[in-house]
Amino acid sequence: MILDAARQSLTNLFAPETRSVFWKVLGLTILVLVGLWFALRGAFMAFLFPWFTSFFPDVPDWAGWLALIFAILAGIGLALMLALLLSPVTALIAGLFLDDVADVIEKRDYPKDAAGTAMPLGPAMASSFKFLGVVILGNIVALLLLFIPGVNLVAFFLVNGYLLGREFFEFAAMRFRSPEEARLFRAKHASTVFLGGLVIALFLAIPFVNLLTPLFAAGMMVHLHKMISARDVALHHP
C-alpha cells in the first residue's frame, strides 16, 4: 500500500496535469531567492561593509586588498546562506499549491469519489507556514544529530518520518474531514502513516531532489488516505 502510494506520487510529479504546478513552484522559488539575494547583499553593503572599512580610516595600500578578500568571503557566505534557505523557501511556496496537486490526483485517479474541499486562502497560508516549520525543525534536528555518531541517521529518519507523515497525512485527510476527525483518523492508522512518513524522509534525504518533497509528500498521502479509507469501508461493509 505505502510503496504503491509512493510509486503513484512519483509518476504524478512528472504528469502533464501537474507540470504547471511544478513550474509555478520552481518559478516562484527562484524569484524569492533572487529577492533574498539582493536583500542580503544590500544589508551587507549598507551595514557590514562600512563597519569593516571603518577600521582603516587612512586607507593604507593593503587595506583595499583586504577589503576585496572580505567582500569575496562575504559573497561566499551569502551564497551558502541562500543554499540553506533553498529547502525552507521551497516548502513555504509549495505549501500554497498542495491543494492543486490533490485536486489533480483526485479527479484523475478517483473520478467516482466525491471531490475534496480545498482549504481557503487563510488556512492554506497557515498550513504552508506549518509545513515550513516542520522542514526547519527537521533540518535543525538533522544538523544537531550530525554530531552524535551512530544515532544521527536513525534519528533523522525517525523524527522526519513522524513529523512529515503526520502533517501531510492530515492535510490529505482534512480535504474530506474536519481537523479533529483528521487527527483521530491519523492516530487510528498511526503506524501506517509513520511508515509512509519514513518514505518521505528518504525522499527528503536526496540532495536537490528533496526540493520536490512537499509535492511528492502531498501526492503520496492523498493516495494513502484514499487507500486506507477504502480499506476501512471494505472492512465495515463487506
Salt bridges, closest charged atoms under 4 A:
ASP4 OD1 - ARG7 NH2 2.54
GLU17 OE1 - ARG108 NH1 3.42
ASP99 OD1 - ARG175 NH1 2.54
ASP103 OD1 - ARG175 NH2 2.53
GLU106 OE2 - ARG175 NE 2.81
ASP109 OD1 - ARG108 NE 3.14
ASP109 OD2 - HIS223 NE2 3.64
ASP113 OD2 - LYS226 NZ 3.22
GLU167 OE1 - LYS130 NZ 3.41
GLU167 OE2 - ARG166 NH2 2.54
GLU170 OE2 - ARG186 NE 3.10
GLU180 OE1 - ARG183 NH2 3.15
ASP232 OD2 - LYS188 NZ 3.39
ASP232 OD2 - HIS189 NE2 2.87
